[in-house]
């Protein structure tokens, strides 16, 4: 199983699919969503309009257009409301459903940002544990699934992922 964490900009990654931390409208926003739309170009928004949104925890795919990635998998993370509103289950759903979609699309490589940990305020340490545990479990059940890179925007977040990856 191939799992790694790096610090960098997910829009630059040469992988089959990058995952976008979108909102339910799928019509763009700030953070990593804004960066992906800027780098992909206006055709991405045009395709997103045809998808009619996406519920929290689910995932939908589009082309990558001007990105090095062939596909963008748009998923919608939960907004953090203290942890008692099903946030952990919904965040795990994002990783599981995005992995299932990547596998369905025949992706050999995929990259995830730290979903929900920006504007949506999910505690980064808890989010990193869910990300690594969920992807690891998915790949145990589907060894043919894509190799995964967790792309962190800062070194502190990468440290959280490295700590999780070091745990067996
Ligand atoms: N590459 C990798 N990671 C990034 C990049 C990048 N280019 N840019 C930001 N991050 P956020 P959310 C990190 O806020 O919390 C949008 O407006 C960032 O540092 O992008 O799921 C959507 O439209 C953080 O660690 O997503 C939604 O409305 C992580 O990506 C809402 O924000 C996620 O932060 C979604 O909020």
py3Dmol code that shows the C-alpha trace and the ligand (Angstrom):
import py3Dmol

protein = """\
ATOM      1  CA  UNK A   1       0.000   0.000   0.000  1.00  0.00           C
ATOM      2  CA  UNK A   2       1.377   3.362  -1.037  1.00  0.00           C
ATOM      3  CA  UNK A   3       0.453   6.310   1.208  1.00  0.00           C
ATOM      4  CA  UNK A   4       2.475   9.478   1.587  1.00  0.00           C
ATOM      5  CA  UNK A   5       2.137  13.055   2.795  1.00  0.00           C
ATOM      6  CA  UNK A   6       3.838  16.084   1.233  1.00  0.00           C
ATOM      7  CA  UNK A   7       3.668  19.838   1.704  1.00  0.00           C
ATOM      8  CA  UNK A   8       2.668  21.707  -1.432  1.00  0.00           C
ATOM      9  CA  UNK A   9       0.000  23.013  -3.785  1.00  0.00           C
ATOM     10  CA  UNK A  10      -2.398  20.263  -4.904  1.00  0.00           C
ATOM     11  CA  UNK A  11      -3.074  22.030  -8.230  1.00  0.00           C
ATOM     12  CA  UNK A  12       0.506  21.248  -9.315  1.00  0.00           C
ATOM     13  CA  UNK A  13       0.333  17.487  -8.778  1.00  0.00           C
ATOM     14  CA  UNK A  14       0.738  15.115 -11.716  1.00  0.00           C
ATOM     15  CA  UNK A  15      -1.716  12.460 -10.589  1.00  0.00           C
ATOM     16  CA  UNK A  16      -4.750  10.879 -12.225  1.00  0.00           C
ATOM     17  CA  UNK A  17      -7.175  12.607  -9.842  1.00  0.00           C
ATOM     18  CA  UNK A  18      -7.029  15.426  -7.329  1.00  0.00           C
ATOM     19  CA  UNK A  19      -9.780  15.757  -4.751  1.00  0.00           C
ATOM     20  CA  UNK A  20     -11.417  19.132  -4.205  1.00  0.00           C
ATOM     21  CA  UNK A  21     -12.783  20.268  -0.821  1.00  0.00           C
ATOM     22  CA  UNK A  22     -15.872  21.874  -2.336  1.00  0.00           C
ATOM     23  CA  UNK A  23     -19.222  23.069  -0.984  1.00  0.00           C
ATOM     24  CA  UNK A  24     -22.676  21.648  -1.750  1.00  0.00           C
ATOM     25  CA  UNK A  25     -23.201  24.034  -4.681  1.00  0.00           C
ATOM     26  CA  UNK A  26     -20.050  22.788  -6.486  1.00  0.00           C
ATOM     27  CA  UNK A  27     -19.856  26.276  -7.970  1.00  0.00           C
ATOM     28  CA  UNK A  28     -16.487  27.256  -6.506  1.00  0.00           C
ATOM     29  CA  UNK A  29     -15.354  29.164  -3.437  1.00  0.00           C
ATOM     30  CA  UNK A  30     -12.180  30.084  -1.577  1.00  0.00           C
ATOM     31  CA  UNK A  31      -9.344  27.933  -0.229  1.00  0.00           C
ATOM     32  CA  UNK A  32      -8.328  24.875  -2.206  1.00  0.00           C
ATOM     33  CA  UNK A  33     -11.597  25.034  -4.201  1.00  0.00           C
ATOM     34  CA  UNK A  34     -10.740  28.521  -5.479  1.00  0.00           C
ATOM     35  CA  UNK A  35      -7.171  27.454  -6.285  1.00  0.00           C
ATOM     36  CA  UNK A  36      -8.383  24.408  -8.258  1.00  0.00           C
ATOM     37  CA  UNK A  37     -10.906  26.439 -10.270  1.00  0.00           C
ATOM     38  CA  UNK A  38      -8.304  29.129 -11.054  1.00  0.00           C
ATOM     39  CA  UNK A  39      -5.765  26.556 -12.207  1.00  0.00           C
ATOM     40  CA  UNK A  40      -8.254  24.409 -14.175  1.00  0.00           C
ATOM     41  CA  UNK A  41      -9.851  27.340 -16.030  1.00  0.00           C
ATOM     42  CA  UNK A  42     -13.495  28.301 -16.672  1.00  0.00           C
ATOM     43  CA  UNK A  43     -14.431  25.002 -18.334  1.00  0.00           C
ATOM     44  CA  UNK A  44     -14.315  23.365 -14.911  1.00  0.00           C
ATOM     45  CA  UNK A  45     -17.068  25.647 -13.602  1.00  0.00           C
ATOM     46  CA  UNK A  46     -19.091  25.004 -16.757  1.00  0.00           C
ATOM     47  CA  UNK A  47     -18.957  21.237 -16.150  1.00  0.00           C
ATOM     48  CA  UNK A  48     -19.686  21.709 -12.424  1.00  0.00           C
ATOM     49  CA  UNK A  49     -22.894  23.563 -13.310  1.00  0.00           C
ATOM     50  CA  UNK A  50     -24.177  20.393 -15.010  1.00  0.00           C
ATOM     51  CA  UNK A  51     -23.773  18.370 -11.773  1.00  0.00           C
ATOM     52  CA  UNK A  52     -26.453  20.254  -9.767  1.00  0.00           C
ATOM     53  CA  UNK A  53     -24.532  20.245  -6.500  1.00  0.00           C
ATOM     54  CA  UNK A  54     -23.411  17.480  -4.177  1.00  0.00           C
ATOM     55  CA  UNK A  55     -24.562  16.485  -0.667  1.00  0.00           C
ATOM     56  CA  UNK A  56     -22.102  16.577   2.250  1.00  0.00           C
ATOM     57  CA  UNK A  57     -20.021  13.393   2.389  1.00  0.00           C
ATOM     58  CA  UNK A  58     -20.644  12.482  -1.273  1.00  0.00           C
ATOM     59  CA  UNK A  59     -18.336  12.899  -4.294  1.00  0.00           C
ATOM     60  CA  UNK A  60     -18.700  13.747  -7.998  1.00  0.00           C
ATOM     61  CA  UNK A  61     -16.063  13.769 -10.746  1.00  0.00           C
ATOM     62  CA  UNK A  62     -15.243  16.196 -13.570  1.00  0.00           C
ATOM     63  CA  UNK A  63     -12.398  16.614 -16.017  1.00  0.00           C
ATOM     64  CA  UNK A  64      -9.222  18.397 -14.940  1.00  0.00           C
ATOM     65  CA  UNK A  65      -9.029  20.781 -17.950  1.00  0.00           C
ATOM     66  CA  UNK A  66      -5.857  22.900 -17.579  1.00  0.00           C
ATOM     67  CA  UNK A  67      -4.687  21.000 -14.482  1.00  0.00           C
ATOM     68  CA  UNK A  68      -1.984  18.348 -14.764  1.00  0.00           C
ATOM     69  CA  UNK A  69      -4.542  15.955 -13.187  1.00  0.00           C
ATOM     70  CA  UNK A  70      -6.930  14.126 -15.534  1.00  0.00           C
ATOM     71  CA  UNK A  71      -9.880  14.308 -13.109  1.00  0.00           C
ATOM     72  CA  UNK A  72     -11.108  16.450 -10.248  1.00  0.00           C
ATOM     73  CA  UNK A  73     -13.145  14.569  -7.657  1.00  0.00           C
ATOM     74  CA  UNK A  74     -15.299  17.102  -5.848  1.00  0.00           C
ATOM     75  CA  UNK A  75     -16.334  16.141  -2.334  1.00  0.00           C
ATOM     76  CA  UNK A  76     -18.076  18.170   0.343  1.00  0.00           C
ATOM     77  CA  UNK A  77     -16.689  17.978   3.861  1.00  0.00           C
ATOM     78  CA  UNK A  78     -18.739  18.674   6.990  1.00  0.00           C
ATOM     79  CA  UNK A  79     -18.679  22.042   8.740  1.00  0.00           C
ATOM     80  CA  UNK A  80     -17.303  21.513  12.271  1.00  0.00           C
ATOM     81  CA  UNK A  81     -20.017  22.160  14.867  1.00  0.00           C
ATOM     82  CA  UNK A  82     -18.216  20.728  17.899  1.00  0.00           C
ATOM     83  CA  UNK A  83     -18.082  17.065  16.875  1.00  0.00           C
ATOM     84  CA  UNK A  84     -21.532  15.961  18.025  1.00  0.00           C
ATOM     85  CA  UNK A  85     -23.279  16.369  14.685  1.00  0.00           C
ATOM     86  CA  UNK A  86     -21.956  13.378  12.764  1.00  0.00           C
ATOM     87  CA  UNK A  87     -18.898  15.288  11.532  1.00  0.00           C
ATOM     88  CA  UNK A  88     -16.477  12.334  11.854  1.00  0.00           C
ATOM     89  CA  UNK A  89     -18.739   9.973   9.903  1.00  0.00           C
ATOM     90  CA  UNK A  90     -19.309  12.553   7.170  1.00  0.00           C
ATOM     91  CA  UNK A  91     -15.594  13.287   6.850  1.00  0.00           C
ATOM     92  CA  UNK A  92     -14.851   9.548   6.566  1.00  0.00           C
ATOM     93  CA  UNK A  93     -17.598   9.324   3.908  1.00  0.00           C
ATOM     94  CA  UNK A  94     -15.749  11.992   1.868  1.00  0.00           C
ATOM     95  CA  UNK A  95     -12.550   9.929   1.804  1.00  0.00           C
ATOM     96  CA  UNK A  96     -14.333   6.616   1.179  1.00  0.00           C
ATOM     97  CA  UNK A  97     -16.593   7.919  -1.581  1.00  0.00           C
ATOM     98  CA  UNK A  98     -13.735   9.807  -3.276  1.00  0.00           C
ATOM     99  CA  UNK A  99     -11.581   6.659  -3.239  1.00  0.00           C
ATOM    100  CA  UNK A 100     -14.446   4.581  -4.655  1.00  0.00           C
ATOM    101  CA  UNK A 101     -14.947   7.095  -7.455  1.00  0.00           C
ATOM    102  CA  UNK A 102     -11.209   7.225  -8.226  1.00  0.00           C
ATOM    103  CA  UNK A 103     -11.147   3.430  -8.427  1.00  0.00           C
ATOM    104  CA  UNK A 104     -14.230   3.419 -10.672  1.00  0.00           C
ATOM    105  CA  UNK A 105     -12.500   5.930 -12.994  1.00  0.00           C
ATOM    106  CA  UNK A 106      -9.461   3.663 -13.213  1.00  0.00           C
ATOM    107  CA  UNK A 107      -7.127   6.073 -11.415  1.00  0.00           C
ATOM    108  CA  UNK A 108      -3.735   4.689 -10.408  1.00  0.00           C
ATOM    109  CA  UNK A 109      -2.817   7.805  -8.395  1.00  0.00           C
ATOM    110  CA  UNK A 110      -4.868  10.311  -6.415  1.00  0.00           C
ATOM    111  CA  UNK A 111      -4.192  13.279  -4.139  1.00  0.00           C
ATOM    112  CA  UNK A 112      -6.272  14.648  -1.256  1.00  0.00           C
ATOM    113  CA  UNK A 113      -6.150  18.025   0.507  1.00  0.00           C
ATOM    114  CA  UNK A 114      -6.955  18.210   4.242  1.00  0.00           C
ATOM    115  CA  UNK A 115     -10.732  18.298   3.674  1.00  0.00           C
ATOM    116  CA  UNK A 116     -12.772  20.514   6.070  1.00  0.00           C
ATOM    117  CA  UNK A 117      -9.731  21.848   7.979  1.00  0.00           C
ATOM    118  CA  UNK A 118      -9.831  25.381   6.541  1.00  0.00           C
ATOM    119  CA  UNK A 119     -13.026  27.409   6.252  1.00  0.00           C
ATOM    120  CA  UNK A 120     -15.007  24.467   7.731  1.00  0.00           C
ATOM    121  CA  UNK A 121     -12.842  24.509  10.933  1.00  0.00           C
ATOM    122  CA  UNK A 122     -12.446  20.732  11.484  1.00  0.00           C
ATOM    123  CA  UNK A 123      -9.639  20.181  14.054  1.00  0.00           C
ATOM    124  CA  UNK A 124      -6.632  19.265  11.859  1.00  0.00           C
ATOM    125  CA  UNK A 125      -5.286  16.491  14.098  1.00  0.00           C
ATOM    126  CA  UNK A 126      -8.630  14.654  14.216  1.00  0.00           C
ATOM    127  CA  UNK A 127      -9.118  15.192  10.481  1.00  0.00           C
ATOM    128  CA  UNK A 128      -5.664  13.743   9.687  1.00  0.00           C
ATOM    129  CA  UNK A 129      -6.455  10.618  11.706  1.00  0.00           C
ATOM    130  CA  UNK A 130      -9.741  10.099   9.847  1.00  0.00           C
ATOM    131  CA  UNK A 131      -8.084  10.726   6.468  1.00  0.00           C
ATOM    132  CA  UNK A 132      -5.287   8.203   7.009  1.00  0.00           C
ATOM    133  CA  UNK A 133      -7.451   5.554   8.740  1.00  0.00           C
ATOM    134  CA  UNK A 134     -10.189   5.708   6.109  1.00  0.00           C
ATOM    135  CA  UNK A 135      -7.877   5.597   3.094  1.00  0.00           C
ATOM    136  CA  UNK A 136      -5.801   2.830   4.674  1.00  0.00           C
ATOM    137  CA  UNK A 137      -8.915   0.739   5.325  1.00  0.00           C
ATOM    138  CA  UNK A 138     -10.214   1.348   1.807  1.00  0.00           C
ATOM    139  CA  UNK A 139      -6.927   0.154   0.296  1.00  0.00           C
ATOM    140  CA  UNK A 140      -6.893  -2.934   2.520  1.00  0.00           C
ATOM    141  CA  UNK A 141     -10.292  -3.833   1.082  1.00  0.00           C
ATOM    142  CA  UNK A 142      -9.396  -2.678  -2.465  1.00  0.00           C
ATOM    143  CA  UNK A 143      -5.660  -3.281  -3.024  1.00  0.00           C
ATOM    144  CA  UNK A 144      -6.160  -2.309  -6.680  1.00  0.00           C
ATOM    145  CA  UNK A 145      -7.146   1.222  -5.561  1.00  0.00           C
ATOM    146  CA  UNK A 146      -5.024   4.295  -6.346  1.00  0.00           C
ATOM    147  CA  UNK A 147      -1.771   5.261  -4.660  1.00  0.00           C
ATOM    148  CA  UNK A 148      -2.583   8.232  -2.445  1.00  0.00           C
ATOM    149  CA  UNK A 149      -0.736  11.451  -1.683  1.00  0.00           C
ATOM    150  CA  UNK A 150      -2.021  13.668   1.124  1.00  0.00           C
ATOM    151  CA  UNK A 151      -1.146  17.218   0.095  1.00  0.00           C
ATOM    152  CA  UNK A 152      -0.723  19.562   3.052  1.00  0.00           C
ATOM    153  CA  UNK A 153      -0.590  23.299   2.657  1.00  0.00           C
ATOM    154  CA  UNK A 154       1.865  23.834   5.521  1.00  0.00           C
ATOM    155  CA  UNK A 155       4.542  21.854   7.348  1.00  0.00           C
ATOM    156  CA  UNK A 156       2.520  21.697  10.580  1.00  0.00           C
ATOM    157  CA  UNK A 157      -0.289  19.835   8.819  1.00  0.00           C
ATOM    158  CA  UNK A 158       2.231  17.530   7.157  1.00  0.00           C
ATOM    159  CA  UNK A 159       3.631  16.689  10.623  1.00  0.00           C
ATOM    160  CA  UNK A 160       0.145  15.587  11.709  1.00  0.00           C
ATOM    161  CA  UNK A 161      -0.113  13.287   8.684  1.00  0.00           C
ATOM    162  CA  UNK A 162       3.403  11.896   9.131  1.00  0.00           C
ATOM    163  CA  UNK A 163       2.517  11.022  12.738  1.00  0.00           C
ATOM    164  CA  UNK A 164      -0.583   9.149  11.546  1.00  0.00           C
ATOM    165  CA  UNK A 165       1.309   7.409   8.730  1.00  0.00           C
ATOM    166  CA  UNK A 166       3.966   6.251  11.206  1.00  0.00           C
ATOM    167  CA  UNK A 167       1.314   4.457  13.281  1.00  0.00           C
ATOM    168  CA  UNK A 168       0.687   0.919  12.099  1.00  0.00           C
TER     169      UNK A 168
END
"""
ligand_1 = """\
36
LIG
N -3.281 22.902 -2.101
C -3.413 22.104 -1.008
N -4.101 22.480 0.093
C -4.657 23.708 0.095
C -4.575 24.603 -1.006
C -3.838 24.146 -2.141
N -3.682 24.908 -3.238
N -5.244 25.744 -0.682
C -5.738 25.589 0.562
N -5.371 24.369 1.040
P -10.452 24.881 2.637
P -12.736 23.367 3.732
C -5.684 23.716 2.342
O -10.860 26.092 3.398
O -12.309 23.642 5.129
C -14.204 26.756 0.090
O -14.623 28.081 -0.015
C -6.065 24.594 3.511
O -4.904 25.135 4.126
O -10.005 25.027 1.244
O -13.157 21.973 3.369
C -15.229 25.774 -0.470
O -15.915 26.302 -1.571
C -6.768 23.592 4.423
O -5.800 22.834 5.154
O -11.653 23.777 2.606
C -16.137 25.552 0.690
O -17.107 26.567 0.792
C -7.448 22.645 3.427
O -6.860 22.924 2.152
C -15.203 25.612 1.885
O -14.102 26.417 1.470
C -8.942 22.808 3.329
O -9.305 24.175 3.495
C -14.686 24.264 2.260
O -13.935 24.369 3.440
"""
view = py3Dmol.view(width=600, height=400)
view.addModel(protein, "pdb")
view.setStyle({"model": 0}, {"cartoon": {"style": "trace"}})
view.addModel(ligand_1, "xyz")
view.setStyle({"model": 1}, {"stick": {}})
view.zoomTo()
view.show()
